[in-house]
Amino acid sequence: MSKQTFIKGALILMVAGMISRLLGFINRIVLARMLGDEGVGIYMLTLPALFFVITLSQIGIPVAVSKLVAEAETNQQYDKIRKIVSLSLIITVTLSIVLTLLLVAFAPYISTYLILDERTHLSLLAISPIIIIIAISAVLRGYFQGLQNMKPQAIAQVIEQIIRIAFVFILVRLTLPYGLEAASAGAMVSVVIGEFGSLLYIYYCYKRNKQDIFGKTVNTAHYKMKQLYKRILDIALPTAGTRIIGSITYFLEPIFVSHTLIIAGYTISESTSLYGQLTGYIMPLLLLPTFITHSLSVALIPSISEAHALNHMQTVHYRIRQAIRLSFASGGIATVVFVLLASTLLHLMYDTEASADMLTFMAPFFLLLYIQAPLQATLQALEYAKQAMINSLIGAVVKLSTLWLLATQPSFGIDGVMLSIIIGVIVVTFLHIISLYKLIHFTIPLSLIIKMLGLISVLILIGQPILSFLSHLQPLWYAITSLGFLGIIYLLGLILLRIVSKDEWDQLRAGRF
């Protein structure tokens, strides 16, 4: 299987990400129609506990594998690659077995006393085998990422969604006569089968590929397993720490919100409704472009690791700037659309316009979130994952502290919650930028910032009167026409201002990545 360049690898993951999101949306429609609100509620209540256990089982190993395999492949240390994969599998499989047994043992307690719905017990048991499956799959994904071959991961991602949709329809239909508890468990089994199908494909790719890699005998120096074990954990544990901090913050945020808004004078019903609008309507839209920045980040880690191993710091700086430019470019058009079409989008998607002001206010600040992921991936690739974890911890503390200070004030209320989220994004992003400047003297070109802000501002200014002229159209046609107009103007702006370089455009057009 061929090695891809940074742009091609990122593009492959982006396309797979778009397809997966579309298929995931179809899956949610099937679940909603077959299970109803209450059944979906049982299904969704189970997921946070599962995600937390999966995070613990992986402990950041995929990032460590990706980085170390990229370095070893650059230095033609093929025997070392085999040892990295073997040792990583031993760590993750052992840990995942322990966590699976703990999840099964404590499922009654979790469902009764933590989730507060005993009907989730069967779903927790049904989903438990997925921990081991994902642990193995994560190591193999890290292996291919390190070789800068994103195709197996991308195809496996799509296969998983297709299998899940097929089996969710079959299994929910078979189990629904036995009640919502059984039907929700059936839906969970479909997730397990989908992940297993994905694992079978990526393992097939691994078996086919490993003879080409492990059969080579160039530069087969002796590596102590203890030293390799330490290097893996030095990268993996801080990476896992960053994710765990995010999970804990995600868990604490609604608790803080419910208490602070009641202190501010809101009723429980008002508090729940406003927070539901923010997290159910606004945040999913604001986070929509992150599948692009995530793809860039995954491709960025092995690319930077390779350049760093060769001590090509100029290439490291170029790759970071390239990722930031592409993140800005993808996030910029989203910002413009959210500012100009907030009411229309919310009306078409959720049949409400009540929270449009939230979306318009928060969108410009989330430009910083879109470049946060590449910055964090760079710190991990340069073996500064610990610094990324510290930055995330500081951001989480600032976010929750700000939430408590502002949201308890009647003059702020839900606006205080929004501000705390924005401040958290700003703090973490700037801490990442400062860290990279201190560590490798990296800076974001001022010209890029001026160009992006200028393009966004101009497009908003000229877009307002033109979209007002189109406002007589039906909402759907108004949205389609407006998106087409904004997209064309924005694309021309990217070309004229050279925010995306000519070489990158040529590669995309010609298919020569």
Contacts in CASP RR format, 6 or more apart in sequence:
PFRMAT RR
TARGET T0000
AUTHOR 0000-0000-0000
METHOD contacts of the structure
MODEL  1
MSKQTFIKGALILMVAGMISRLLGFINRIVLARMLGDEGVGIYMLTLPAL
FFVITLSQIGIPVAVSKLVAEAETNQQYDKIRKIVSLSLIITVTLSIVLT
LLLVAFAPYISTYLILDERTHLSLLAISPIIIIIAISAVLRGYFQGLQNM
KPQAIAQVIEQIIRIAFVFILVRLTLPYGLEAASAGAMVSVVIGEFGSLL
YIYYCYKRNKQDIFGKTVNTAHYKMKQLYKRILDIALPTAGTRIIGSITY
FLEPIFVSHTLIIAGYTISESTSLYGQLTGYIMPLLLLPTFITHSLSVAL
IPSISEAHALNHMQTVHYRIRQAIRLSFASGGIATVVFVLLASTLLHLMY
DTEASADMLTFMAPFFLLLYIQAPLQATLQALEYAKQAMINSLIGAVVKL
STLWLLATQPSFGIDGVMLSIIIGVIVVTFLHIISLYKLIHFTIPLSLII
KMLGLISVLILIGQPILSFLSHLQPLWYAITSLGFLGIIYLLGLILLRIV
SKDEWDQLRAGRF
1 144 0 8 1.000
1 147 0 8 1.000
1 149 0 8 1.000
1 151 0 8 1.000
1 152 0 8 1.000
1 205 0 8 1.000
1 208 0 8 1.000
1 209 0 8 1.000
2 149 0 8 1.000
3 147 0 8 1.000
3 148 0 8 1.000
3 149 0 8 1.000
4 12 0 8 1.000
4 148 0 8 1.000
4 149 0 8 1.000
4 150 0 8 1.000
4 151 0 8 1.000
4 513 0 8 1.000
5 148 0 8 1.000
5 303 0 8 1.000
5 513 0 8 1.000
6 148 0 8 1.000
6 299 0 8 1.000
6 300 0 8 1.000
6 303 0 8 1.000
6 319 0 8 1.000
6 322 0 8 1.000
6 323 0 8 1.000
7 322 0 8 1.000
7 504 0 8 1.000
7 507 0 8 1.000
7 508 0 8 1.000
7 513 0 8 1.000
8 150 0 8 1.000
8 507 0 8 1.000
8 513 0 8 1.000
9 148 0 8 1.000
9 150 0 8 1.000
9 295 0 8 1.000
9 299 0 8 1.000
9 513 0 8 1.000
10 150 0 8 1.000
10 295 0 8 1.000
10 296 0 8 1.000
10 298 0 8 1.000
10 299 0 8 1.000
10 300 0 8 1.000
10 326 0 8 1.000
11 295 0 8 1.000
11 508 0 8 1.000
11 513 0 8 1.000
12 150 0 8 1.000
12 151 0 8 1.000
12 154 0 8 1.000
13 150 0 8 1.000
13 153 0 8 1.000
13 154 0 8 1.000
13 294 0 8 1.000
13 295 0 8 1.000
13 298 0 8 1.000
13 299 0 8 1.000
14 291 0 8 1.000
14 292 0 8 1.000
14 295 0 8 1.000
15 154 0 8 1.000
16 153 0 8 1.000
16 154 0 8 1.000
16 155 0 8 1.000
16 157 0 8 1.000
16 158 0 8 1.000
17 154 0 8 1.000
17 157 0 8 1.000
17 291 0 8 1.000
17 295 0 8 1.000
18 291 0 8 1.000
19 158 0 8 1.000
19 161 0 8 1.000
20 157 0 8 1.000
20 158 0 8 1.000
20 160 0 8 1.000
20 161 0 8 1.000
21 291 0 8 1.000
23 158 0 8 1.000
23 161 0 8 1.000
23 162 0 8 1.000
23 165 0 8 1.000
24 161 0 8 1.000
24 165 0 8 1.000
26 165 0 8 1.000
27 161 0 8 1.000
27 164 0 8 1.000
27 165 0 8 1.000
27 168 0 8 1.000
30 165 0 8 1.000
30 168 0 8 1.000
30 169 0 8 1.000
30 172 0 8 1.000
31 40 0 8 1.000
31 43 0 8 1.000
31 168 0 8 1.000
31 172 0 8 1.000
31 187 0 8 1.000
32 40 0 8 1.000
34 169 0 8 1.000
34 172 0 8 1.000
34 173 0 8 1.000
34 176 0 8 1.000
34 183 0 8 1.000
35 42 0 8 1.000
35 43 0 8 1.000
35 172 0 8 1.000
35 176 0 8 1.000
35 180 0 8 1.000
35 183 0 8 1.000
35 184 0 8 1.000
35 187 0 8 1.000
38 180 0 8 1.000
39 180 0 8 1.000
39 183 0 8 1.000
39 184 0 8 1.000
41 184 0 8 1.000
42 117 0 8 1.000
42 119 0 8 1.000
42 120 0 8 1.000
42 123 0 8 1.000
42 180 0 8 1.000
42 181 0 8 1.000
42 184 0 8 1.000
43 123 0 8 1.000
43 184 0 8 1.000
43 187 0 8 1.000
43 188 0 8 1.000
45 115 0 8 1.000
45 117 0 8 1.000
45 120 0 8 1.000
46 115 0 8 1.000
46 120 0 8 1.000
46 123 0 8 1.000
46 124 0 8 1.000
46 127 0 8 1.000
46 184 0 8 1.000
46 188 0 8 1.000
48 250 0 8 1.000
48 251 0 8 1.000
49 103 0 8 1.000
49 110 0 8 1.000
49 114 0 8 1.000
49 115 0 8 1.000
49 124 0 8 1.000
50 124 0 8 1.000
50 127 0 8 1.000
50 130 0 8 1.000
50 131 0 8 1.000
51 247 0 8 1.000
52 247 0 8 1.000
53 99 0 8 1.000
53 103 0 8 1.000
53 131 0 8 1.000
54 130 0 8 1.000
54 131 0 8 1.000
54 134 0 8 1.000
55 240 0 8 1.000
55 243 0 8 1.000
55 244 0 8 1.000
55 247 0 8 1.000
56 95 0 8 1.000
56 99 0 8 1.000
56 240 0 8 1.000
56 244 0 8 1.000
57 92 0 8 1.000
57 95 0 8 1.000
57 96 0 8 1.000
57 99 0 8 1.000
57 131 0 8 1.000
57 134 0 8 1.000
57 135 0 8 1.000
58 92 0 8 1.000
58 134 0 8 1.000
58 135 0 8 1.000
58 138 0 8 1.000
58 240 0 8 1.000
59 91 0 8 1.000
59 92 0 8 1.000
59 95 0 8 1.000
59 233 0 8 1.000
59 236 0 8 1.000
59 237 0 8 1.000
59 239 0 8 1.000
59 240 0 8 1.000
60 235 0 8 1.000
60 236 0 8 1.000
60 237 0 8 1.000
60 239 0 8 1.000
60 240 0 8 1.000
60 243 0 8 1.000
61 88 0 8 1.000
61 91 0 8 1.000
61 92 0 8 1.000
61 138 0 8 1.000
61 139 0 8 1.000
61 232 0 8 1.000
61 236 0 8 1.000
62 138 0 8 1.000
62 139 0 8 1.000
62 141 0 8 1.000
62 142 0 8 1.000
62 145 0 8 1.000
63 142 0 8 1.000
63 235 0 8 1.000
63 236 0 8 1.000
63 239 0 8 1.000
63 301 0 8 1.000
63 380 0 8 1.000
63 385 0 8 1.000
64 88 0 8 1.000
64 231 0 8 1.000
64 232 0 8 1.000
64 233 0 8 1.000
64 235 0 8 1.000
64 236 0 8 1.000
64 239 0 8 1.000
65 84 0 8 1.000
65 85 0 8 1.000
65 88 0 8 1.000
65 139 0 8 1.000
65 142 0 8 1.000
65 143 0 8 1.000
65 145 0 8 1.000
65 146 0 8 1.000
65 232 0 8 1.000
66 142 0 8 1.000
66 143 0 8 1.000
66 145 0 8 1.000
66 146 0 8 1.000
66 298 0 8 1.000
66 301 0 8 1.000
66 302 0 8 1.000
66 305 0 8 1.000
67 146 0 8 1.000
67 235 0 8 1.000
67 301 0 8 1.000
67 302 0 8 1.000
67 305 0 8 1.000
67 380 0 8 1.000
67 381 0 8 1.000
67 383 0 8 1.000
68 80 0 8 1.000
68 84 0 8 1.000
68 228 0 8 1.000
68 231 0 8 1.000
68 232 0 8 1.000
68 235 0 8 1.000
68 305 0 8 1.000
69 81 0 8 1.000
69 84 0 8 1.000
69 85 0 8 1.000
69 142 0 8 1.000
69 143 0 8 1.000
69 145 0 8 1.000
69 146 0 8 1.000
69 147 0 8 1.000
69 302 0 8 1.000
70 145 0 8 1.000
70 146 0 8 1.000
70 147 0 8 1.000
70 148 0 8 1.000
70 301 0 8 1.000
70 302 0 8 1.000
70 303 0 8 1.000
70 305 0 8 1.000
70 306 0 8 1.000
70 309 0 8 1.000
71 305 0 8 1.000
71 306 0 8 1.000
71 308 0 8 1.000
71 309 0 8 1.000
72 78 0 8 1.000
72 80 0 8 1.000
72 81 0 8 1.000
72 84 0 8 1.000
73 81 0 8 1.000
73 146 0 8 1.000
73 147 0 8 1.000
73 213 0 8 1.000
73 306 0 8 1.000
74 305 0 8 1.000
74 306 0 8 1.000
74 309 0 8 1.000
74 310 0 8 1.000
75 219 0 8 1.000
75 309 0 8 1.000
76 216 0 8 1.000
76 218 0 8 1.000
76 219 0 8 1.000
77 219 0 8 1.000
77 220 0 8 1.000
77 221 0 8 1.000
77 223 0 8 1.000
78 213 0 8 1.000
78 214 0 8 1.000
78 215 0 8 1.000
78 216 0 8 1.000
78 217 0 8 1.000
78 218 0 8 1.000
78 219 0 8 1.000
78 220 0 8 1.000
79 214 0 8 1.000
79 217 0 8 1.000
79 220 0 8 1.000
79 221 0 8 1.000
79 223 0 8 1.000
80 221 0 8 1.000
80 223 0 8 1.000
80 228 0 8 1.000
81 143 0 8 1.000
81 213 0 8 1.000
81 214 0 8 1.000
82 210 0 8 1.000
82 213 0 8 1.000
82 214 0 8 1.000
83 223 0 8 1.000
83 225 0 8 1.000
83 228 0 8 1.000
84 228 0 8 1.000
84 232 0 8 1.000
85 139 0 8 1.000
85 140 0 8 1.000
85 143 0 8 1.000
87 225 0 8 1.000
87 228 0 8 1.000
87 229 0 8 1.000
87 232 0 8 1.000
88 139 0 8 1.000
88 232 0 8 1.000
89 136 0 8 1.000
89 139 0 8 1.000
91 229 0 8 1.000
91 232 0 8 1.000
92 135 0 8 1.000
92 136 0 8 1.000
92 138 0 8 1.000
92 139 0 8 1.000
93 132 0 8 1.000
93 135 0 8 1.000
93 136 0 8 1.000
95 135 0 8 1.000
96 131 0 8 1.000
96 132 0 8 1.000
96 134 0 8 1.000
96 135 0 8 1.000
97 132 0 8 1.000
99 131 0 8 1.000
100 128 0 8 1.000
100 129 0 8 1.000
100 131 0 8 1.000
100 132 0 8 1.000
103 110 0 8 1.000
103 124 0 8 1.000
103 128 0 8 1.000
103 131 0 8 1.000
104 124 0 8 1.000
104 125 0 8 1.000
104 128 0 8 1.000
107 121 0 8 1.000
107 124 0 8 1.000
107 125 0 8 1.000
107 128 0 8 1.000
108 121 0 8 1.000
110 120 0 8 1.000
110 124 0 8 1.000
111 117 0 8 1.000
111 118 0 8 1.000
111 119 0 8 1.000
111 120 0 8 1.000
111 121 0 8 1.000
111 124 0 8 1.000
112 118 0 8 1.000
112 121 0 8 1.000
119 180 0 8 1.000
119 181 0 8 1.000
119 184 0 8 1.000
120 184 0 8 1.000
121 181 0 8 1.000
122 181 0 8 1.000
122 182 0 8 1.000
122 184 0 8 1.000
122 185 0 8 1.000
123 181 0 8 1.000
123 184 0 8 1.000
123 185 0 8 1.000
123 187 0 8 1.000
123 188 0 8 1.000
125 185 0 8 1.000
126 185 0 8 1.000
126 186 0 8 1.000
126 188 0 8 1.000
126 189 0 8 1.000
126 192 0 8 1.000
127 188 0 8 1.000
127 189 0 8 1.000
127 191 0 8 1.000
127 192 0 8 1.000
129 192 0 8 1.000
130 191 0 8 1.000
130 192 0 8 1.000
130 195 0 8 1.000
133 192 0 8 1.000
133 195 0 8 1.000
133 196 0 8 1.000
133 199 0 8 1.000
134 195 0 8 1.000
136 199 0 8 1.000
136 203 0 8 1.000
137 156 0 8 1.000
137 195 0 8 1.000
137 198 0 8 1.000
137 199 0 8 1.000
137 202 0 8 1.000
140 152 0 8 1.000
140 199 0 8 1.000
140 202 0 8 1.000
140 203 0 8 1.000
140 205 0 8 1.000
140 206 0 8 1.000
141 152 0 8 1.000
141 153 0 8 1.000
141 156 0 8 1.000
141 202 0 8 1.000
142 153 0 8 1.000
143 206 0 8 1.000
144 150 0 8 1.000
144 151 0 8 1.000
144 152 0 8 1.000
144 153 0 8 1.000
144 202 0 8 1.000
144 205 0 8 1.000
144 206 0 8 1.000
144 209 0 8 1.000
145 153 0 8 1.000
145 298 0 8 1.000
145 299 0 8 1.000
145 301 0 8 1.000
145 302 0 8 1.000
146 301 0 8 1.000
146 302 0 8 1.000
146 305 0 8 1.000
147 209 0 8 1.000
147 213 0 8 1.000
147 302 0 8 1.000
148 299 0 8 1.000
148 302 0 8 1.000
148 303 0 8 1.000
148 306 0 8 1.000
149 209 0 8 1.000
150 298 0 8 1.000
150 299 0 8 1.000
152 201 0 8 1.000
152 202 0 8 1.000
152 205 0 8 1.000
152 206 0 8 1.000
153 202 0 8 1.000
153 298 0 8 1.000
155 201 0 8 1.000
156 198 0 8 1.000
156 199 0 8 1.000
156 201 0 8 1.000
156 202 0 8 1.000
156 205 0 8 1.000
157 198 0 8 1.000
159 194 0 8 1.000
159 197 0 8 1.000
159 198 0 8 1.000
159 201 0 8 1.000
160 194 0 8 1.000
160 195 0 8 1.000
160 197 0 8 1.000
160 198 0 8 1.000
161 194 0 8 1.000
163 190 0 8 1.000
163 193 0 8 1.000
163 194 0 8 1.000
163 197 0 8 1.000
163 198 0 8 1.000
164 190 0 8 1.000
164 191 0 8 1.000
164 193 0 8 1.000
164 194 0 8 1.000
167 189 0 8 1.000
167 190 0 8 1.000
167 193 0 8 1.000
167 194 0 8 1.000
168 186 0 8 1.000
168 187 0 8 1.000
168 190 0 8 1.000
168 191 0 8 1.000
170 190 0 8 1.000
171 186 0 8 1.000
171 187 0 8 1.000
171 189 0 8 1.000
171 190 0 8 1.000
172 183 0 8 1.000
172 186 0 8 1.000
172 187 0 8 1.000
172 190 0 8 1.000
174 186 0 8 1.000
175 182 0 8 1.000
175 183 0 8 1.000
175 185 0 8 1.000
175 186 0 8 1.000
176 182 0 8 1.000
176 183 0 8 1.000
234 383 0 8 1.000
235 380 0 8 1.000
235 383 0 8 1.000
235 385 0 8 1.000
238 380 0 8 1.000
238 385 0 8 1.000
238 386 0 8 1.000
238 388 0 8 1.000
238 389 0 8 1.000
239 380 0 8 1.000
239 385 0 8 1.000
239 388 0 8 1.000
239 389 0 8 1.000
241 389 0 8 1.000
241 392 0 8 1.000
242 376 0 8 1.000
242 385 0 8 1.000
242 388 0 8 1.000
242 389 0 8 1.000
242 392 0 8 1.000
245 389 0 8 1.000
245 392 0 8 1.000
245 393 0 8 1.000
245 396 0 8 1.000
246 392 0 8 1.000
246 396 0 8 1.000
248 396 0 8 1.000
249 396 0 8 1.000
249 399 0 8 1.000
249 400 0 8 1.000
252 400 0 8 1.000
253 400 0 8 1.000
253 403 0 8 1.000
254 275 0 8 1.000
254 279 0 8 1.000
256 400 0 8 1.000
256 403 0 8 1.000
256 404 0 8 1.000
256 407 0 8 1.000
257 271 0 8 1.000
257 275 0 8 1.000
257 403 0 8 1.000
257 407 0 8 1.000
257 417 0 8 1.000
258 268 0 8 1.000
258 271 0 8 1.000
258 272 0 8 1.000
258 275 0 8 1.000
260 403 0 8 1.000
260 404 0 8 1.000
260 407 0 8 1.000
260 408 0 8 1.000
260 413 0 8 1.000
260 417 0 8 1.000
261 270 0 8 1.000
261 271 0 8 1.000
261 274 0 8 1.000
261 275 0 8 1.000
261 407 0 8 1.000
261 413 0 8 1.000
261 414 0 8 1.000
261 417 0 8 1.000
262 268 0 8 1.000
262 271 0 8 1.000
263 408 0 8 1.000
264 407 0 8 1.000
264 408 0 8 1.000
264 409 0 8 1.000
264 410 0 8 1.000
264 412 0 8 1.000
264 413 0 8 1.000
265 410 0 8 1.000
266 274 0 8 1.000
266 413 0 8 1.000
266 414 0 8 1.000
274 414 0 8 1.000
274 417 0 8 1.000
275 414 0 8 1.000
275 417 0 8 1.000
277 352 0 8 1.000
277 354 0 8 1.000
277 355 0 8 1.000
277 358 0 8 1.000
278 355 0 8 1.000
278 358 0 8 1.000
278 414 0 8 1.000
278 417 0 8 1.000
278 418 0 8 1.000
281 346 0 8 1.000
281 349 0 8 1.000
281 350 0 8 1.000
281 352 0 8 1.000
281 355 0 8 1.000
281 359 0 8 1.000
282 355 0 8 1.000
282 358 0 8 1.000
282 359 0 8 1.000
282 362 0 8 1.000
285 338 0 8 1.000
285 345 0 8 1.000
285 349 0 8 1.000
285 359 0 8 1.000
286 338 0 8 1.000
286 359 0 8 1.000
286 362 0 8 1.000
286 363 0 8 1.000
286 366 0 8 1.000
286 369 0 8 1.000
288 334 0 8 1.000
289 330 0 8 1.000
289 331 0 8 1.000
289 334 0 8 1.000
289 370 0 8 1.000
290 369 0 8 1.000
290 370 0 8 1.000
290 373 0 8 1.000
292 326 0 8 1.000
292 327 0 8 1.000
292 330 0 8 1.000
292 331 0 8 1.000
292 370 0 8 1.000
293 327 0 8 1.000
293 330 0 8 1.000
293 370 0 8 1.000
293 371 0 8 1.000
293 372 0 8 1.000
293 373 0 8 1.000
293 374 0 8 1.000
294 373 0 8 1.000
296 323 0 8 1.000
296 326 0 8 1.000
296 327 0 8 1.000
296 373 0 8 1.000
296 374 0 8 1.000
296 377 0 8 1.000
297 323 0 8 1.000
297 373 0 8 1.000
297 374 0 8 1.000
297 376 0 8 1.000
297 377 0 8 1.000
298 377 0 8 1.000
300 319 0 8 1.000
300 320 0 8 1.000
300 323 0 8 1.000
300 374 0 8 1.000
300 377 0 8 1.000
300 378 0 8 1.000
300 381 0 8 1.000
301 377 0 8 1.000
301 380 0 8 1.000
301 381 0 8 1.000
302 381 0 8 1.000
303 319 0 8 1.000
304 316 0 8 1.000
304 319 0 8 1.000
304 320 0 8 1.000
304 377 0 8 1.000
304 378 0 8 1.000
304 381 0 8 1.000
304 382 0 8 1.000
305 381 0 8 1.000
307 313 0 8 1.000
307 315 0 8 1.000
307 316 0 8 1.000
307 319 0 8 1.000
308 316 0 8 1.000
308 381 0 8 1.000
308 382 0 8 1.000
313 440 0 8 1.000
316 378 0 8 1.000
316 382 0 8 1.000
316 440 0 8 1.000
317 440 0 8 1.000
317 442 0 8 1.000
320 374 0 8 1.000
320 375 0 8 1.000
320 378 0 8 1.000
320 436 0 8 1.000
320 442 0 8 1.000
321 444 0 8 1.000
321 445 0 8 1.000
321 448 0 8 1.000
322 504 0 8 1.000
323 374 0 8 1.000
323 377 0 8 1.000
323 378 0 8 1.000
324 371 0 8 1.000
324 374 0 8 1.000
324 375 0 8 1.000
324 444 0 8 1.000
324 448 0 8 1.000
325 448 0 8 1.000
325 499 0 8 1.000
325 500 0 8 1.000
325 501 0 8 1.000
326 500 0 8 1.000
326 504 0 8 1.000
327 370 0 8 1.000
327 371 0 8 1.000
327 373 0 8 1.000
327 374 0 8 1.000
328 367 0 8 1.000
328 370 0 8 1.000
328 371 0 8 1.000
328 448 0 8 1.000
328 452 0 8 1.000
328 499 0 8 1.000
329 452 0 8 1.000
329 494 0 8 1.000
329 499 0 8 1.000
329 500 0 8 1.000
330 370 0 8 1.000
331 366 0 8 1.000
331 367 0 8 1.000
331 370 0 8 1.000
332 367 0 8 1.000
332 370 0 8 1.000
332 452 0 8 1.000
332 455 0 8 1.000
332 456 0 8 1.000
332 490 0 8 1.000
333 486 0 8 1.000
333 487 0 8 1.000
333 490 0 8 1.000
334 363 0 8 1.000
334 370 0 8 1.000
335 363 0 8 1.000
335 364 0 8 1.000
335 366 0 8 1.000
335 367 0 8 1.000
335 456 0 8 1.000
336 456 0 8 1.000
336 459 0 8 1.000
336 460 0 8 1.000
336 486 0 8 1.000
336 490 0 8 1.000
337 345 0 8 1.000
337 483 0 8 1.000
337 486 0 8 1.000
338 345 0 8 1.000
338 359 0 8 1.000
338 360 0 8 1.000
338 363 0 8 1.000
339 360 0 8 1.000
339 363 0 8 1.000
339 364 0 8 1.000
339 460 0 8 1.000
340 460 0 8 1.000
340 463 0 8 1.000
340 464 0 8 1.000
340 467 0 8 1.000
340 482 0 8 1.000
340 486 0 8 1.000
341 467 0 8 1.000
341 479 0 8 1.000
341 482 0 8 1.000
341 483 0 8 1.000
342 356 0 8 1.000
342 357 0 8 1.000
342 359 0 8 1.000
342 360 0 8 1.000
342 363 0 8 1.000
343 353 0 8 1.000
343 356 0 8 1.000
344 475 0 8 1.000
344 478 0 8 1.000
344 479 0 8 1.000
344 482 0 8 1.000
345 359 0 8 1.000
345 479 0 8 1.000
346 352 0 8 1.000
346 353 0 8 1.000
346 354 0 8 1.000
346 355 0 8 1.000
346 356 0 8 1.000
346 359 0 8 1.000
347 353 0 8 1.000
347 475 0 8 1.000
348 475 0 8 1.000
348 476 0 8 1.000
348 479 0 8 1.000
358 418 0 8 1.000
361 418 0 8 1.000
362 418 0 8 1.000
362 421 0 8 1.000
362 422 0 8 1.000
364 456 0 8 1.000
365 422 0 8 1.000
365 425 0 8 1.000
365 426 0 8 1.000
366 425 0 8 1.000
367 452 0 8 1.000
367 456 0 8 1.000
368 425 0 8 1.000
368 426 0 8 1.000
368 429 0 8 1.000
368 430 0 8 1.000
369 425 0 8 1.000
369 429 0 8 1.000
371 429 0 8 1.000
371 444 0 8 1.000
372 425 0 8 1.000
372 428 0 8 1.000
372 429 0 8 1.000
372 432 0 8 1.000
375 429 0 8 1.000
375 432 0 8 1.000
375 433 0 8 1.000
375 436 0 8 1.000
376 388 0 8 1.000
376 392 0 8 1.000
376 432 0 8 1.000
378 436 0 8 1.000
378 442 0 8 1.000
379 385 0 8 1.000
379 387 0 8 1.000
379 388 0 8 1.000
379 432 0 8 1.000
379 435 0 8 1.000
379 436 0 8 1.000
379 439 0 8 1.000
380 388 0 8 1.000
382 439 0 8 1.000
382 440 0 8 1.000
384 435 0 8 1.000
384 439 0 8 1.000
387 435 0 8 1.000
387 439 0 8 1.000
388 432 0 8 1.000
388 435 0 8 1.000
391 428 0 8 1.000
391 431 0 8 1.000
391 432 0 8 1.000
391 435 0 8 1.000
392 428 0 8 1.000
394 427 0 8 1.000
394 428 0 8 1.000
394 431 0 8 1.000
395 424 0 8 1.000
395 427 0 8 1.000
395 428 0 8 1.000
395 431 0 8 1.000
396 424 0 8 1.000
398 423 0 8 1.000
398 424 0 8 1.000
398 427 0 8 1.000
399 420 0 8 1.000
399 421 0 8 1.000
399 423 0 8 1.000
399 424 0 8 1.000
399 427 0 8 1.000
400 420 0 8 1.000
402 416 0 8 1.000
402 419 0 8 1.000
402 420 0 8 1.000
402 423 0 8 1.000
402 424 0 8 1.000
403 416 0 8 1.000
403 417 0 8 1.000
403 420 0 8 1.000
406 412 0 8 1.000
406 413 0 8 1.000
406 415 0 8 1.000
406 416 0 8 1.000
406 417 0 8 1.000
406 419 0 8 1.000
406 420 0 8 1.000
407 413 0 8 1.000
407 414 0 8 1.000
407 416 0 8 1.000
407 417 0 8 1.000
407 420 0 8 1.000
409 416 0 8 1.000
412 419 0 8 1.000
433 444 0 8 1.000
436 442 0 8 1.000
437 443 0 8 1.000
448 499 0 8 1.000
451 497 0 8 1.000
451 499 0 8 1.000
452 499 0 8 1.000
455 490 0 8 1.000
455 493 0 8 1.000
455 494 0 8 1.000
455 497 0 8 1.000
455 499 0 8 1.000
459 486 0 8 1.000
459 489 0 8 1.000
459 490 0 8 1.000
462 489 0 8 1.000
463 485 0 8 1.000
463 486 0 8 1.000
466 485 0 8 1.000
467 478 0 8 1.000
467 482 0 8 1.000
467 485 0 8 1.000
470 478 0 8 1.000
470 481 0 8 1.000
470 482 0 8 1.000
470 485 0 8 1.000
471 478 0 8 1.000
473 481 0 8 1.000
493 499 0 8 1.000
494 500 0 8 1.000
495 505 0 8 1.000
506 512 0 8 1.000
507 513 0 8 1.000
END
